[in-house]
Amino acid sequence: MKLKFVGPKVLISHTGIEFDANKEDKYVYLGIAMELLQALDHDYIPEKKYTYNPDTKRLSDDEIWNKLKHYCKDLEKIIATAEQSAKAYIDEHLAHAKENRILSNEEKDVLMKNINLMREYVIQRSINKRLYYCAIDALAEVITRGHIDYVVAPMFQKFAHVFHSIEGVLAKGRFPIDTKIEMYQEQGKLLVKLDLLHR
């Protein structure tokens, strides 16, 4: 299994390694995506309103993995592609570091060592990102197939992020769907709503 949290985007230079806290590892959103899939993937009766109360317990990596296997049929291929893409990205950065005409030989050596030091980290982030987007594609398909008009969730950053990802996939689909995300308060609770406007 290739699923684990690594952390935010890494910024590698000849002076050191930093992390961009604004570019979170997609792993942190996978549990929310799986909860939404669990909530939305069922048969629907027209005009009926459905409510799902998510379990407060976080899904384990094994639970997420098993759900991903159900929704992402080519899971091993997705992982292999992510690994291959990340390795090509790393190799390209190593080649650029080696050919850099601004850095001294010592600085080039440090840069290449830093890149190699973060190799597994970059590969795992790439895998997590691909698995996340597989889950988002599955969510978009479930929403489209179920003719779901809207989805409401607690206004937490992770739900909002997942809604934005779904919005992007629905907009780029074969038959694009216009959506709107809005935040509002109801009975003292702050909520976020993904509204499907036109089908």
KEVEXKE-808345 format. One record per residue (C-alpha): residue in one letter; x, y, z. Coordinates in steps of 0.02 Angstrom, whole numbers, padded with zeros to 5 digits. Example, Ala and Ser with C-alpha at 12.3 -4.5 7.8 and 13.67 -1.06 7.14 Angstrom:
2
+--------+--------+--------+--------+
| residu |      x |      y |      z |
+--------+--------+--------+--------+
|      a |  00615 | -00225 |  00390 |
|      s |  00684 | -00053 |  00357 |
+--------+--------+--------+--------+
END
This chain:
199
+--------+--------+--------+--------+
| residu |      x |      y |      z |
+--------+--------+--------+--------+
|      m |  00000 |  00000 |  00000 |
|      k |  00061 |  00175 | -00041 |
|      l | -00039 |  00294 |  00065 |
|      k |  00032 |  00402 |  00203 |
|      f |  00044 |  00583 |  00255 |
|      v |  00206 |  00672 |  00214 |
|      g |  00173 |  00859 |  00230 |
|      p |  00168 |  01023 |  00134 |
|      k |  00255 |  01059 | -00030 |
|      v |  00443 |  01057 | -00014 |
|      l |  00550 |  01200 | -00079 |
|      i |  00726 |  01141 | -00115 |
|      s |  00875 |  01253 | -00147 |
|      h |  01064 |  01253 | -00126 |
|      t |  01041 |  01342 |  00040 |
|      g |  00922 |  01217 |  00118 |
|      i |  00750 |  01139 |  00122 |
|      e |  00591 |  01234 |  00166 |
|      f |  00406 |  01192 |  00164 |
|      d |  00263 |  01294 |  00091 |
|      a |  00125 |  01282 |  00222 |
|      n |  00000 |  01350 |  00093 |
|      k |  00022 |  01195 | -00016 |
|      e | -00044 |  01056 |  00095 |
|      d | -00020 |  00871 |  00057 |
|      k | -00180 |  00809 | -00028 |
|      y | -00178 |  00664 |  00094 |
|      v | -00263 |  00776 |  00224 |
|      y | -00417 |  00790 |  00112 |
|      l | -00434 |  00606 |  00066 |
|      g | -00532 |  00560 |  00223 |
|      i | -00659 |  00699 |  00188 |
|      a | -00675 |  00643 |  00006 |
|      m | -00707 |  00464 |  00064 |
|      e | -00837 |  00523 |  00191 |
|      l | -00927 |  00620 |  00054 |
|      l | -00923 |  00469 | -00062 |
|      q | -00996 |  00362 |  00076 |
|      a | -01132 |  00492 |  00105 |
|      l | -01177 |  00521 | -00077 |
|      d | -01156 |  00354 | -00164 |
|      h | -01328 |  00273 | -00152 |
|      d | -01493 |  00267 | -00246 |
|      y | -01600 |  00423 | -00239 |
|      i | -01788 |  00453 | -00236 |
|      p | -01833 |  00613 | -00331 |
|      e | -01875 |  00766 | -00223 |
|      k | -01815 |  00680 | -00063 |
|      k | -01688 |  00770 |  00046 |
|      y | -01549 |  00661 |  00116 |
|      t | -01448 |  00692 |  00273 |
|      y | -01288 |  00605 |  00322 |
|      n | -01205 |  00626 |  00491 |
|      p | -01020 |  00590 |  00470 |
|      d | -00933 |  00491 |  00603 |
|      t | -00822 |  00603 |  00708 |
|      k | -00686 |  00471 |  00704 |
|      r | -00557 |  00497 |  00567 |
|      l | -00543 |  00358 |  00438 |
|      s | -00386 |  00253 |  00453 |
|      d | -00266 |  00233 |  00308 |
|      d | -00329 |  00055 |  00283 |
|      e | -00511 |  00114 |  00276 |
|      i | -00466 |  00251 |  00151 |
|      w | -00364 |  00126 |  00050 |
|      n | -00509 |  00000 |  00042 |
|      k | -00630 |  00136 | -00014 |
|      l | -00506 |  00197 | -00144 |
|      k | -00493 |  00019 | -00213 |
|      h | -00681 |  00021 | -00237 |
|      y | -00686 |  00189 | -00328 |
|      c | -00519 |  00188 | -00419 |
|      k | -00516 |  00031 | -00523 |
|      d | -00336 |  00053 | -00586 |
|      l | -00261 |  00096 | -00418 |
|      e | -00093 |  00013 | -00449 |
|      k | -00079 |  00098 | -00619 |
|      i | -00123 |  00267 | -00541 |
|      i |  00014 |  00242 | -00412 |
|      a |  00141 |  00185 | -00542 |
|      t |  00102 |  00337 | -00651 |
|      a |  00120 |  00454 | -00501 |
|      e |  00287 |  00375 | -00454 |
|      q |  00351 |  00385 | -00633 |
|      s |  00297 |  00567 | -00649 |
|      a |  00378 |  00615 | -00483 |
|      k |  00541 |  00526 | -00527 |
|      a |  00547 |  00616 | -00696 |
|      y |  00518 |  00781 | -00605 |
|      i |  00659 |  00744 | -00483 |
|      d |  00777 |  00689 | -00623 |
|      e |  00739 |  00848 | -00718 |
|      h |  00781 |  00954 | -00565 |
|      l |  00941 |  00856 | -00538 |
|      a |  00991 |  00886 | -00720 |
|      h |  00954 |  01073 | -00704 |
|      a |  01055 |  01080 | -00543 |
|      k |  01203 |  00994 | -00627 |
|      e |  01197 |  01113 | -00776 |
|      n |  01171 |  01271 | -00672 |
|      r |  01301 |  01402 | -00721 |
|      i |  01265 |  01521 | -00578 |
|      l |  01301 |  01404 | -00433 |
|      s |  01475 |  01349 | -00381 |
|      n |  01518 |  01163 | -00388 |
|      e |  01497 |  01152 | -00199 |
|      e |  01324 |  01236 | -00209 |
|      k |  01272 |  01119 | -00351 |
|      d |  01326 |  00971 | -00246 |
|      v |  01224 |  01033 | -00097 |
|      l |  01072 |  01064 | -00208 |
|      m |  01081 |  00889 | -00284 |
|      k |  01100 |  00811 | -00111 |
|      n |  00948 |  00909 | -00050 |
|      i |  00846 |  00852 | -00200 |
|      n |  00895 |  00670 | -00170 |
|      l |  00862 |  00687 |  00016 |
|      m |  00681 |  00734 | -00021 |
|      r |  00655 |  00606 | -00161 |
|      e |  00536 |  00490 | -00065 |
|      y |  00443 |  00639 |  00007 |
|      v |  00410 |  00711 | -00167 |
|      i |  00358 |  00540 | -00235 |
|      q |  00236 |  00510 | -00091 |
|      r |  00158 |  00684 | -00114 |
|      s |  00134 |  00644 | -00299 |
|      i |  00049 |  00479 | -00256 |
|      n | -00064 |  00564 | -00128 |
|      k | -00113 |  00697 | -00254 |
|      r | -00159 |  00568 | -00388 |
|      l | -00260 |  00466 | -00265 |
|      y | -00350 |  00622 | -00205 |
|      y | -00399 |  00671 | -00382 |
|      c | -00458 |  00494 | -00415 |
|      a | -00575 |  00514 | -00265 |
|      i | -00631 |  00685 | -00330 |
|      d | -00668 |  00611 | -00501 |
|      a | -00772 |  00476 | -00416 |
|      l | -00866 |  00609 | -00316 |
|      a | -00903 |  00709 | -00473 |
|      e | -00967 |  00551 | -00558 |
|      v | -01078 |  00506 | -00409 |
|      i | -01149 |  00683 | -00402 |
|      t | -01185 |  00682 | -00589 |
|      r | -01258 |  00507 | -00592 |
|      g | -01368 |  00542 | -00441 |
|      h | -01430 |  00708 | -00513 |
|      i | -01384 |  00788 | -00347 |
|      d | -01436 |  00971 | -00342 |
|      y | -01329 |  01024 | -00194 |
|      v | -01220 |  00962 | -00053 |
|      v | -01206 |  01049 |  00116 |
|      a | -01068 |  01018 |  00242 |
|      p | -00997 |  01101 |  00398 |
|      m | -00891 |  01253 |  00351 |
|      f | -00722 |  01178 |  00384 |
|      q | -00575 |  01217 |  00271 |
|      k | -00559 |  01035 |  00217 |
|      f | -00740 |  01023 |  00157 |
|      a | -00723 |  01188 |  00064 |
|      h | -00563 |  01127 | -00019 |
|      v | -00645 |  00964 | -00075 |
|      f | -00797 |  01061 | -00141 |
|      h | -00681 |  01174 | -00242 |
|      s | -00596 |  01020 | -00316 |
|      i | -00764 |  00943 | -00362 |
|      e | -00817 |  01109 | -00439 |
|      g | -00662 |  01106 | -00550 |
|      v | -00693 |  00928 | -00611 |
|      l | -00878 |  00962 | -00646 |
|      a | -00833 |  01119 | -00746 |
|      k | -00709 |  01022 | -00854 |
|      g | -00818 |  00870 | -00885 |
|      r | -00882 |  00808 | -01052 |
|      f | -01045 |  00896 | -01011 |
|      p | -00988 |  01041 | -00901 |
|      i | -01094 |  01083 | -00750 |
|      d | -01101 |  01259 | -00678 |
|      t | -01082 |  01264 | -00491 |
|      k | -01076 |  01390 | -00351 |
|      i | -01000 |  01374 | -00179 |
|      e | -01073 |  01480 | -00042 |
|      m | -01053 |  01495 |  00145 |
|      y | -01198 |  01534 |  00258 |
|      q | -01259 |  01519 |  00436 |
|      e | -01406 |  01414 |  00490 |
|      q | -01463 |  01386 |  00670 |
|      g | -01298 |  01454 |  00733 |
|      k | -01194 |  01337 |  00624 |
|      l | -01079 |  01395 |  00484 |
|      l | -01106 |  01289 |  00328 |
|      v | -01035 |  01275 |  00154 |
|      k | -01145 |  01229 |  00006 |
|      l | -01096 |  01161 | -00165 |
|      d | -01240 |  01209 | -00279 |
|      l | -01259 |  01129 | -00451 |
|      l | -01338 |  01266 | -00555 |
|      h | -01358 |  01200 | -00733 |
|      r | -01355 |  01025 | -00802 |
+--------+--------+--------+--------+
END
